[in-house]
Amino acid sequence: MKSSNSIVWINVFTAKPGKLDELVNIQAEELLNFKDNGVPGWISSRWHRSVDSNKAIMITTF
């Protein structure tokens, strides 16, 4: 089995009622800075939203 040097960073965000879209948009803009500024080791990021629209997680791989 080959070992992986990847690091997975998981953030859980709890938004104020009705503010999840705003939170996700702000964080998505910040992710562009990761890409544009060449954050060392950054591979990708993904967003997942809860069905009740008050939480989201971001999974980032370095």
C-alpha positions in Angstrom: 0.0 0.0 0.0 1.4 3.4 -1.0 1.3 6.1 1.7 -0.2 9.4 0.9 1.4 12.7 1.9 -1.9 14.6 1.5 -3.5 16.5 4.4 -7.2 17.0 4.5 -8.5 20.0 6.4 -12.2 20.0 7.3 -13.9 23.2 8.5 -17.5 23.2 9.8 -19.4 26.5 9.5 -22.6 27.3 11.3 -24.3 30.3 9.8 -26.7 32.7 11.4 -30.3 32.1 10.3 -30.7 33.0 6.6 -26.9 33.8 6.2 -25.5 30.6 4.8 -25.4 31.8 1.2 -23.5 34.9 2.3 -21.1 32.9 4.3 -20.4 30.4 1.5 -19.9 33.2 -1.0 -17.4 35.0 1.2 -15.5 31.8 1.8 -15.6 30.9 -1.9 -13.9 34.3 -2.7 -11.2 33.5 -0.1 -10.6 30.2 -1.8 -9.8 32.1 -5.0 -7.0 33.7 -3.0 -5.6 30.3 -2.2 -5.5 29.5 -5.9 -4.4 32.9 -7.2 -1.7 33.4 -4.6 -0.3 29.9 -4.9 -0.8 28.7 -1.3 1.9 26.0 -1.0 0.5 22.5 -1.3 -3.1 23.5 -2.0 -4.8 20.9 -4.2 -8.5 21.5 -4.0 -11.5 22.6 -1.9 -15.1 21.4 -1.8 -18.2 22.7 -0.2 -21.0 20.6 1.2 -24.2 22.2 2.7 -26.6 20.7 5.2 -30.2 20.1 4.1 -31.5 22.5 6.7 -29.3 25.3 5.3 -27.7 26.4 8.5 -24.4 24.5 8.3 -21.7 23.9 5.7 -18.4 22.1 5.6 -15.4 22.8 3.5 -13.0 20.0 2.8 -9.6 21.2 1.6 -6.8 19.0 0.4 -3.1 20.0 0.7 
